[in-house]
């Protein structure tokens, strides 16, 4: 998503590179050498090593001089959002009431670039194996909440350019990898006012989401639920939970 330009006098390149080093770690790169970190961030081995050693001194990474990995201190940065942001706190009481009514886990999520991030949740009373943890990030086109948000993104041309440049990887045998079908799902969601997807990230799971608007009519988040498909048809699932999702989204209109 396009950001407004920043004056070069205000740009701190070292901060950008340090954050790039932290973001380079993932499940497939839990520990890296300076050469590997440099290759993933576009830095030289020497520069990557200096950033890693600085981050180690600050407590954000641990290492033996050859290989480095993240420490729990990194969580301070991420959880500062939950401690300071208004939206997760404002929606939590509404999620508790909604979850109790429909007996499903419910979520509020937002877009970060073209990923969906879950910023609030409330679990159902029964055991739930289809949920997302707070802070989880997933490809937006593969979730009902992501489809609902992308369908209402104001710059549809930018969204199409991003989709054209993206590779859609299958997570299940049912994952949509056709960009035409993803666009169709977005158009359907925009027309219906809700999005429903099935078995995109996890087999046997259905997601249903509605957009959450602020008092100015701008879509700022998505309200969603994930349900085991079981023997319930999509039509029955919509009939059972959609009106409650929509009522809660309307209630949030005056608080977000």
N, C-alpha and C positions, 0 to 999 in steps of 0.2 A: 504494500500500500504506500502511496506517495506521501512523503513528509515535506513540510515546508523547508526551503533551503536555510542553511545556517551559515552565518558570516564566518569566513575562514579565520578571522581573528579570535573567534570564540571556540574554535575546534581544538580539542586536546587529543591528538593522535595517540598518545601513550595510553590514555584511558580506553580508547577504542580497541587497541591491540590487547590490553590486559583482559578486557571482557571477552574478546574473541578467544583467547587462550582458555578461559573458564568454560565457555560454551562449546569448545572443541571436544570436551570429555563427554562420552555417552556410554551406553551399554556395550558397544563394540569397541570402545576405546577408553576403558576404565583406567588404564595406566598407559602412559606414553613417554617416550624418550623426547628430548628436545627436537630431534630431527623429525619425529612423527608429528609433534605439535606444530612445528614450523610448516610442515607440508600441508596440514589441515587448515592453517590460518594464513598462508601466504607469506610467512616470515622466514628469515634465514635461521639456520640452526642456532647461531650465536645469539641472535635477538630473542628467539623463543626461550633459550636457556636463561637469559637474563630476566625475562618476565616470569618464568617458572620459579627461579630462585627468589625473586622479590615477593611473589605470591606465597612461597613457602615461608619466608621470613614473617609475612603478615598473618600466617596461619591458615591460609585458604587452600594450600596444597601440601602434601607430604611427599617426600622422595629421598632417594639415596644418592642423588647427584646424577644418576643414570636414567631412572624411571620415576615418574611422578603421578600422583593421583589426588583427587579432591578430598578434603576433610569436611566434617559436618559444619564447620564454620560457614561454608558457602550457603547453608540454609538460612543464615541470618539475612542475607540479601533478599532471597525469595519471600521469606515469611514476613519481612518488613511490609510487603504489600498488604498482607492480610491484617496486620496490626494497624495500618494507617488508612487503608481505603474505606470509603463510606459504603460502597455498594454491597460487599459481602455481609456487613453487619445489618444493613437495612432490610435485606431480603430474608434473613434467617428465620424470623418468626413466621413469615408467610410460607416458607418451605416446610416448617414443622407442621403447620395446619394442613397444608396440601398433602404431605406424605401420609398423615393420619387418615385423611379422607379417602385416598385412592389405594392405600396400602402398597405403595411402590416408592422406591428411592427417587428423589427429585433433585434437580441440579439447576444452577444458574451458571452460564458460561459466556465468555466474550471472545472476540477475535483478537489475536496478536499476530500481526502480519496475516498469513493465510493458514495459521493453526488455530484450533479451538482450545481455550484454556478454561478449566472448570474452577470457578472462584467461590462457589458456595454449594453445599449439598445437605441433604437430610435423608437418613436411611429409613427404610420401612422397618416395621417391627419384626417381620419374618426374615429369615436368612436370605441374604442377597448376594448372588455371585456374578452379577452382570454390571457392577458399578464402576465408577471412576473415583480416584482419590482426589483430594483438593490439590490443585496445581497441575494435574495431569494435562498433557498436551497431546492432541491427536490431529491428524489431517482433517481439516474442516469439511471437505466434501463427503466424508465417510460417516458422518453423524447427522442425526436429525437436527440438532441444534446448529451445527455448522451450515447445513443446507438452508435452514430458516434465516440465519444471519446473512449468508451470501446472497440469498434471494432478495434481500432488502438493502443490500449495499448500494449506496448512492451512485458510485462510479462503476456501472456495469461493464463499461468498455475496459476499464483496468482489470476487472475480474476476469473477463474473457481473455485478455492478454496473458494474465497470470496462468489461467487454465491451459492455454495453448502451449505455454512454455514449461508446463509441469508434466511429470511422469506419475501416473496413477498406479500404485503398486497393489496387488491383491493381498488381502489379509485372510480371506476365506474364499471358498469356491463361488460365493455369491457377490463378492465385491465388484462394484461398478468400475470398470477401467475404461469405458467408452466416454470420452469427453462430451459427446453429443447427448448421451443419456444423463450425464451429470447436469448439463445445462437444462435438459428437459425436467429433471427433478426440481431444480431451482425455480423454473418457470411455474411448475405445478404448485410448489409451495407458496409462491407469491400470489397466485390466483386463489388458492384455498385458504390462505391465512395460517397454515400450519404445515409442518413437514413430517413425513413418516418414512423411516428406512428400516430395512430388515437385513440382518446378518452381514453387515458391511465390515465390522471390525471383529466380531465374535459370532460364531455360529449359534443359532438358536436364540438370538436376542433381537428384539424390536425396539426402536426408539421413536418417540413422538415429541415434537417440540413446537412451541409458539414463540413469536418475537415478543420482546419486552420493550415498550416505548416509554420515553420520558414525557413530561407535560407539554413539550414542544412537538410531539409526534415523531421524534427521531428514535429509530431502533438502536438501543444501547446494549442489549444483551438478549439471550435466549433462555427460556424456561423449558426444561425437558424432563422426561422420565425414560428409563430403560426397563423393559419388561421381558421376562422369559416368554418365548412364543407359545410353547406348549401346544394345547389344542385350541387356543383362542385365535379366531380369525382377525385379520387386520381391521375389518369393519366393526367387530365386537369390541376390540381394544379402543378404537376411536370413540365409539359410543360410550364406553365405560369411563374414560379419563379426559377426553378432550375438553368437555365443558368446564371441568374443574381447573384444568390448565389455563384456559382462556379467562375464567373468572379471576384467578390469581394474578394473571398478567395485567388485567384491567385494574385490580386493586393496587398493583405496584406502580401504576401510572402516576399516582399522586405522591410517591415517595422517592422514586429514583431520579 
